[in-house]
Amino acid sequence: MDVALSPGLYIVATPIGNLGDITLRAIATLGGVSAIACEDTRVTGKLLNHLGLKKRMIRYDDHADASTRDYLLGLMASEPVALVSDAGTPLISDPGYRLVRSARDAGIPVTSLPGASAVVMAVTLSGLPSDRFLFAGFLPNKAKARADMLAELAAVPTSLVFYETAPRLADALAAIAEVLPGREVAVARELTKKFEECRTGLPADLISHYLAHPPKGEIVLMVGPPAEKQTDPADVDGLLQAALATLKPSQAAAEVARQTGADRRALYARALELK
């Protein structure tokens, strides 16, 4: 059912595979806008046909120039305009942030509708620690740049999440094995589709599997966090003694806790003993 919408920009998440994942609010919003900015009019056209909607579509992708953006801004100043990507939530490794930024700078209302996201779905499927995770988009295509990026993220104390393509999966897994040895990895692919899978293990095992069973479809590649550092008690005492030279016991404990990740209360008790 179409709804009466105020002028502005409406960011609409679309299904990542299963068309049944479109939300009721997304359907109503797409039905109520005057135009839809999209990556590929053929892809969005299939979704609109499935929903029984006919809407004006304006191509807005990575190659869109400033004139296209300006045209859309002028349109949404007086009419409701939707922004969609080919699949999932717009702006997540998809074009669109410049349009949203420009709309906000121009005082144009911006509304975002929640919906499907391959990143979030893959994290929930993986079984990797999910209290914190870092999404880093696509890994670089060239080997050195890929290794450099992984090395840069090596110390981040969270699960790492990337988008990857099927032809580059084996190379990405090999790079993870070399730069982040011993880390558990999860590969999620064909999410929400018939052959959906989420496979976990060490990179070498996953490489063997996917060389024997070449993957298809879009992939979310996840890497578990680094192991917690174990600090020798003697090292802790040394750090505490150095800190106590200039700090109160409570301050020294806080500083060493920050450096080592050790329990602050235990460090405080030890600091009092050393003092």
Sequence and secondary structure as in RCSB ss.txt:
>XXXX:A:sequence
MDVALSPGLYIVATPIGNLGDITLRAIATLGGVSAIACEDTRVTGKLLNHLGLKKRMIRYDDHADASTRDYLLGL
MASEPVALVSDAGTPLISDPGYRLVRSARDAGIPVTSLPGASAVVMAVTLSGLPSDRFLFAGFLPNKAKARADML
AELAAVPTSLVFYETAPRLADALAAIAEVLPGREVAVARELTKKFEECRTGLPADLISHYLAHPPKGEIVLMVGP
PAEKQTDPADVDGLLQAALATLKPSQAAAEVARQTGADRRALYARALELK
>XXXX:A:secstr
      SEEEEE B SS GGG  HHHHHHHHH SEEEES HHHHHHHHHHHT   EEEE STT  HHHHHHHHHH
HTTSEEEE  SSBSTTSSSS HHHHHHHHHTT  EEEE    HHHHHHHHH S  SSEEEEEE  SSHHHHHHHH
HHHTT SSEEEEEEEGGGHHHHHHHHHHHSTT  EEEEESTTSTT EEEEE HHHHHHHHHHS   SEEEEEE  
       HHHHHHHHHHHHTTS HHHHHHHHHHHH   HHHHHHHHHHH 
